[in-house]
Amino acid sequence: MTWNPTFQTTAVGSFPHRNGRFLSQKLASLLDVPAWPQLPRRDFRENMYVQYSAHLPGVKLDEANEKIWFETSGDLSEALEQFYTPYLSDDVDAFALPPAYTTGLAAMLDTLRTTPGDWAKGHVTGPISFGLTVTDQDLRAALYDEMLADPIVKNMAMNARWQVRQLQTVRPKTIIFVDEPYMAAFGSAFIALQREQVVAMLDEVFTAVQQEGALAGVHCCANTDWSVLLSTQVDILNLDAYGYLENLALYPAELRTFLDRGGIVAWGIVPNNELVHEVTAQGLAQKLRAGLSLIEAKAKGRGVRILADELAERSLITTSCGMGSTTEDVADRALALLVETSSSLQRG
């Protein structure tokens, strides 16, 4: 799929709102690529680590105390069989996200049925972030348990495939972002994973999305080794461009390869915090344009040809990260800035 979005808008998933129907209508009216909203303040089950957990073997949820963990002290053979049986039979519907965990998805699907447009976006929590955040009863990261690591990856792949099929009932073109905030710690003592392991896990999810006819994106809201994500099969790279755009300029060869295979960069140029009251759309547009020129200059210095105008054509813009932890006032201002910044960039 060849797509030159040229600063069209989309959103990272989480919002502080509680009314998913009203918010979905707002997102559908404002954004070029509406994203269904996660509503973690409405219900703990819409937390990004709980939302995709329902089908995992051994997972336990304490809603009263807002805790999620894996209980591995007993025999998980039956739970593993219940997980792998539908997976091996390619029963995508068996991995449907429960309605109580995804009220924002249902609201957006209803909204898009009566709203014209081509695109829609969904999201899953990435297997790296999920597996390193959710632990077992002994506080060991689930991703380091061989019995759990594979189901975590496959669960996210199947959740993503199910979402694509739902979104395709209302929009012909779909995107699924894999949210990987924990990738900011890659290469540190906090992650005992090799580069090849990370790439393989992510590619399993990306490939599942692509096999359903959708585009696969990845979101990391802080700095990371961008060469790792650029070396995967991902279609869209989403980064916090407000804070870390210049770091992407350190990887011109990898970025060139990514662009050559049709890659798109989603620049998180709009802050997701109180800074939205201190910046302007024109200033953000200028900041992004300057960043694209910086990438062009840095690439040229290393003998790599990346033109700022080419990057512009292959660009989406978003907020720097999700907004589930901020206020509705900040989120609403950020959305308005996003639309205004897109217009400013498209006017040149």
ZISUL-V508159 format. One record per helix or strand of 2 or more residues. SS is the DSSP state (a for helix, b for strand). FROM is the first residue (numbers start at 1). TO is the last residue. Records with the same first field share a line. If there is no record, write none. Layout:
SS: FROM-TO, FROM-TO
This chain:
b: 8-10, 33-35, 59-62, 67-70, 119-125, 135-136, 173-179, 215-220, 236-239, 264-270, 315-319
a: 20-30, 44-46, 77-88, 92-95, 99-101, 103-112, 127-133, 142-144, 146-167, 181-185, 195-211, 226-230, 241-248, 252-260, 274-277, 281-301, 308-313, 328-347
